[in-house]
Amino acid sequence: MASSSIVAIGASAGGVVALRSLVAGLPATFPAPILIVLHIGAHRSELPSILSGAGPIPAKHARDGDAIQAGQIYVAPPDRHMIVVDKVIRLSRGPKENCARPAVDPLFRSVSENYGKDAIGVVLSGNLNDGTVGLLDIKRAGGIAIAQAAYDAAYPDMPTSAASYVKLDYCLPLADLPNLLTSLVQENHKKEAALTKRLPPSPPDTVDSGVFERPVTVTCPDCGGALQRYEHGSIVKFGCHTGHTYTAEVMASAQFDEMEKVMRAAIRFLNERAEFCLQMAECSLPAKSDLAAEWHQASKQALDRAYKLRDLVEQDWLTPETAAIAIGVQTSKTLAN
């Protein structure tokens, strides 16, 4: 008999191995649907065939409009968010969340809204912290929040973040998760739904630009739109009017990547200017030696500035977000020992 439960699983780096191991331990009679998001971007994915070959439950890429059925694994296809609406799967090419599409948070969020206390969320191996906010939503709706033990994950950032911000119901090694999930859905585990409402966005910070000369706003690394900071429980998030959203750690990483990209583009333009000026000097008429000298000087100036900018880019930069993650990982390892 089918359970009213639903299992939503999110993973990133190291996720293929983790997912393969998890589904291999599930019984063919598993009485609930399983929805999986793995960070694959727009790249071709063979994950359904890998999972179908690993265990007894058939897996497939979800299609828009699929009715959710027990005993089936649905995998988010490349470059599409997978969400649940009225217990039907919907796919969209909506804005990236935490720099990912498909992303884990949209799935978890929709599952919490549609299934409430019957939702089971699982965060597996992965970098940064996609899935944390969505798992918090599942917990708030009265569902069950689970994370792979950080010390057991190939990439512990995502489980560590989940454990740091969500009061987990279970935090176990991968080998123990199949039996746990089977037990939970067979018993159709019931809990009182939490009545905590989603926190409204906090008002924007007041900035005295005359004193601090701070920018009016921080912009979105994906589209350049203005970002608003707000809090989801104790998790700091940023969102733009287009719909891109980031946790603080992902925002910091994406901002740094964009900054480096712009600076390296400037190096390329300076190098090209140096070459252009050099060619102009070489083709100058002998009678215009003064002009040729100016072109040579301009070429040298552009090249000097390209070298200086390259040295600046390649210096060590402060990245507090990675330090925070490292501290969280170390804390999890200490607790595990």
N, C-alpha and C positions, 0 to 999 in steps of 0.2 A: 504494500500500500504506500502511495506517495506521501511524503511528508510535506507540510506547508512551509518548511524551511527552504532557504536558498543560501548557497555558499558563493561568496565573491572573493576572488583571490587576486592580489596584485604583486608583481615582481618586476625587477629590472635586471641589472648585471648579475650573473650567476643564476638567473631565474629559470633557464631551460633545464638545467640539471636538477634544480630543486623541484620544479613542477613535475618533471618525469618521475622522480623518486616518489613524490606525493601520490600521484594518480596510480602508480604501480601498486601501492598498498591499499587502494580502495576496492571494496567488493563489487561484483557485477550488479548486485541488488541495491546499490547505493540509492536511497529513495528521494534524492533532492537534485535539482539542477545545479550545475557548477558554472560560474561565469568567470573568465580569466582575462586579465589585462597584463600583457608583457610589453615593456617599452621596446618597440621595434621600429618606430617612426614610419616612414613610407617604404621601407625595405620589404622585399618579398619574404613571406614567412611560411615555413613548413611545420610550424608548431602543432597544428591539428593532427597531422600524420604521425608526428613524433609521439604525441600523447596517446593516440589511438593504439600505436604499437607497444606502448609501455604498460598499459593496463587494460582492464576489461570494459571500461566505459568509453563509448564512441565520442570522438571530439570532432568539431567542425568549426570553420570560420562562421561567425554569426552573420545573418543577413537581416537587413532592415525589415521589420514586420514579423520576425520569427516569434511564434508563440512559445513561451518558455515551458519546457517539459522536463519532468524528473528523469534521471538516468541518462542525461546528455551533458556533455561539456561544450560550452560555447566560448570561442576564443575571439577577442577583438581583432578585426582584420587590420592590415596596414593602413596608417594615415586616417583612421576613423575612431572617434570616441564611441564607446559602447555604453549605452545607458538603458534603464528599464523605465517604461512608461505604461502604467496600467497593466503590468505584468506581461508586457510585450517588449521585445528588444527593438531599440531604435539606434541607428547609426548616424553619425553626423561628422562633418568636417569643420566643426566649430573651432573657435580659437584654442590654441594650445594652452594647457594648464601645466605649470611647472616645467615649461619648455618641452612638453611631450604631447603627442597625439598618435596613438591612444594614450590616455592618462588614467591612472588608478582612481584619483579623487572623484571624477564625474560618475564612474560606475558605483563606487561606494556610496556616494551621496544619493544617487537615484534609488539604490537598493534600500537605503535607510528610509527613504520617503515612501516607498511602495510596500515594504515588507515589515517595517518596524521591528518588533521583538522577535520576529521569525528570521531576521537577517543574521548571517554569520560572515564576518569579514576577517580575511587572513592576509597578513603582510609577510612576504618572504624576502629573500636576498635582493639587495639593490643599493645603488648609490643615492645620496641626498635623501629626500624625505617625501616624495610623492606617496600618497596613501594615508598619511597621518591625519590630515584634516577629515578625509572621508571616513576613516575608522572612528574618529571622534564622533562624527554624525551617527554612525551605526550604534555606538555605545549610548549616545544620548537618546536614541529612539528606543532603547531597551534591548537592542540586539547584543550579539556576543562578539567581543573583540579579541582576536588572536594574533600573535606574532611569533615568527620563528625566533628561537633564542639567538641573540646576537653572536655569541661565541661559536654557534654552530653554522652561521651563514658565511658564504664565501665573500660576500660584500655586506657588512653589517649595518651600513648607514640607515637604511629604511626600517629594519626592525628596531634599531636603537632609538630612532626618532619616535616611532610608534610607542615604545615603552616609556619614553620620556614625557610624552604629552597625553597619553590615553591610559586610563586605569584598565589595564588588560585583564581579561578573564583567564586567559591562558598564555603562557610564554614557554614554549617547549622546543626541544630539538626536532628537526625535520622527521626523524624516524618515528616519533610519537604522534605526529599530526593525523595520519590516516585513521588510526583507531579512535582518536578523539573526535574527529569530524563524523565518523560513522556512528559513534555513540550519541553525539549531540542530535543528529538529524533523526535517528531511529527513535529516540525518546521525545523528539519534537520539543526540545527544551523550551520551557516557558519562563519568562521573566516579566516583572512589572516594567511597563514602558516608562522611561524617564520623561518627566514633563518639562524638562529644561528646554526653553526656547532658544533658537539660534540668536546669538548676540547681534544687535544692529551695528553697522559700521560706525566706528568712532569718528568724531568730527575732525576735520583736517587741522594739522598743527598751525599755530599762529607763529608767523615768521616776521621778525623785524629786519627787513632787508636793508634798511638804512644803516643798521649797526653791524650785522653779520655778513651782509652781501651774499646771502644764501640764495640759491636758485628758487624760482617761484614754485617749481615742482620737480619731482623725479619722473623721468620718462620711461616708457616701456621698451625693453630691449628688442622686442619683436616688431612693433609697429611705430614706435616713437610717440605714442599717445601719452597723455598725462596719467600718472598713477595715483591712486588713493590708497593710503595705508589704513588697515583696520585690523581688528583682532578677532580671532575665532577661538574662544576659550583663552588659553594662554599662548596660542600660536599667532605670531605676527604674519600677516599676509599683505600683498599688494595686488591691486587689480586696476586695469585700464577700462576706458569706455567701450573699447572694441570687444572685450571679454577675456583677454589674456590674464591669467592669475598666476601668482608665484608665492611660495612661502619665502620668508626672509632669506634663508640660506640659498635657495635656488635663484632668487633675485640677485643676490650678491655674486653668485657664480656667473649668471648670464650677463650681468652688467660688466663684469671683468672681461669676459670673452668678447663682448661688443667693443669695449674700450681698446683691447688689444688689436682687434680687427681694424678699427679706425686708424690706430697709430701705425700699424704695419702698412696700411694703404697709403698713409702719408709718406712713409719711407719709400714706397714704390714710386710715388709721384715725384719726390725729390730726386731719386735716382734717374728717373726718366728726364726730368728737367736738366740734370747734369749732362746726360748724354745728348739731349737736343742742343744745349748751348755749345757743347764740344763740337758737334757737327757743323753748327753755324760758324764757329771760329775757323774750322778747317776749310770751309768753302768760301771764306771771305777773300776778297781780292787783295793782292799784295799791296796795292796802293792804299788800302784801308787797314793798315797794321794796327792802328789805335783801336779800331772797332773790333778787330780779331782779339786783341788783348782783353777788351771788356767782356767778350763772349767767354774767353778762357777763365776770367775771374768769376763770372757768374756761374760757370760750370763747377769751379772749385768750391764756391760758396755753397751751392746746393748739395754737393757731395759731402762737405764737412758737416752740414746740418743733418743729412741722412745718417751719417755715422753716429752723431750725437743722439739722435732720436732712437736709433737702433740700440745703442747702449742703455738708454733710459728704459726702453721696453723690456730688455733682457735682464734688468736688475730684479732682485727679489722684492716682491710686493707683499704688503700685509694682507692676509686673508683670514680675518677672524672667524668667518663661517666654517672654514675647514678645521680650525683649531677647536671650535665648539663641538663639531662632529667627532673629532678625535677624542675629546674629553668624554663625550657620551659613550663612545665605543669602549674606552678604557674602564669607565664606570660599570658598564654591563659585564665586561670580562671579570672585574673584581667581584661583582655580585654573584656571577656564575661560579666562581671558585670558592 
